[in-house]
Amino acid sequence: MVNDETLPKLTNEFLITKGEFNSPEEFSVFIELEAKRRGLGFFETLMDYCEEKDIEPVSVAKSITSSLKQKLQAEAEDLNLLKQKTAKLPN
């Protein structure tokens, strides 16, 4: 007989990240640190992770913290992938 308390809770986040991370915060920190380590942007790092794990990028949305979402948005705006919606000081 299997003890249900020892099994991981099958949440969307668990299924999406295949049990690699315990929380959206842990997942987001991993993406941020991996981006820094590899010298890549957050978006590229996130896409690489999804490709490696055979995960649809849209499915990781709930596993991304608001802090990382803001960084992704700023990065996309800087690359002219989005219309600038946030106020920025000129360079």
VMD Tcl script that draws the C-alpha trace (Angstrom):
set ca {
  {0.00 0.00 0.00}
  {1.32 3.45 -0.95}
  {1.29 6.20 1.66}
  {-0.38 9.22 0.00}
  {1.51 11.61 2.30}
  {4.83 10.68 0.67}
  {3.63 11.34 -2.87}
  {3.98 14.84 -4.32}
  {0.75 16.80 -4.67}
  {-0.23 16.76 -8.33}
  {-0.76 20.46 -8.88}
  {-0.61 22.13 -12.29}
  {2.77 23.56 -11.38}
  {4.09 20.13 -10.41}
  {2.88 18.59 -13.62}
  {4.19 21.46 -15.74}
  {7.69 21.47 -14.25}
  {7.66 17.69 -13.75}
  {8.31 17.92 -10.03}
  {11.57 19.80 -10.41}
  {10.43 22.83 -8.37}
  {8.32 23.18 -5.23}
  {6.87 26.63 -5.94}
  {6.59 29.37 -8.56}
  {9.19 31.32 -6.59}
  {11.67 28.46 -6.83}
  {11.02 28.10 -10.58}
  {11.39 31.84 -11.22}
  {14.62 32.06 -9.21}
  {15.98 29.14 -11.22}
  {15.18 30.91 -14.51}
  {16.76 34.17 -13.29}
  {19.93 32.45 -12.06}
  {20.19 30.33 -15.19}
  {19.85 33.43 -17.38}
  {22.66 35.12 -15.48}
  {24.86 32.00 -15.54}
  {24.41 31.51 -19.28}
  {24.57 35.19 -20.17}
  {21.17 35.04 -21.86}
  {17.98 36.98 -21.49}
  {15.14 35.77 -19.29}
  {12.88 35.08 -22.27}
  {15.49 33.01 -24.11}
  {16.31 31.08 -20.95}
  {12.63 30.36 -20.32}
  {12.13 29.19 -23.92}
  {15.23 26.97 -23.70}
  {13.91 25.42 -20.49}
  {10.53 24.72 -22.11}
  {12.20 23.17 -25.14}
  {14.50 20.98 -23.01}
  {11.59 19.73 -20.92}
  {9.16 19.45 -23.85}
  {6.75 21.89 -22.20}
  {4.46 24.35 -23.98}
  {5.63 27.87 -23.02}
  {2.08 29.03 -22.32}
  {1.70 26.28 -19.72}
  {4.41 27.72 -17.43}
  {2.59 31.04 -16.92}
  {1.31 30.01 -13.48}
  {4.83 29.04 -12.48}
  {6.25 32.52 -13.08}
  {6.24 35.09 -10.29}
  {5.09 38.66 -10.87}
  {8.71 39.80 -10.42}
  {9.92 37.62 -13.29}
  {6.89 38.62 -15.39}
  {7.90 42.27 -14.95}
  {11.47 41.46 -15.98}
  {10.23 39.55 -19.03}
  {8.00 42.47 -19.99}
  {10.83 45.00 -19.62}
  {13.12 42.78 -21.66}
  {10.50 42.42 -24.41}
  {9.96 46.19 -24.46}
  {13.71 46.79 -24.73}
  {13.82 44.41 -27.70}
  {10.83 46.20 -29.26}
  {8.76 43.02 -29.05}
  {6.01 44.87 -27.15}
  {4.70 48.37 -27.23}
  {6.14 50.21 -24.26}
  {3.46 50.35 -21.62}
  {5.57 51.23 -18.62}
  {7.06 54.65 -18.03}
  {10.84 54.71 -18.36}
  {13.40 57.40 -17.91}
  {15.29 58.14 -21.12}
  {18.81 56.73 -21.42}
}
mol new
graphics top color blue
foreach p $ca { graphics top sphere $p radius 0.5 }
foreach p [lrange $ca 0 end-1] q [lrange $ca 1 end] { graphics top cylinder $p $q radius 0.2 }
display resetview
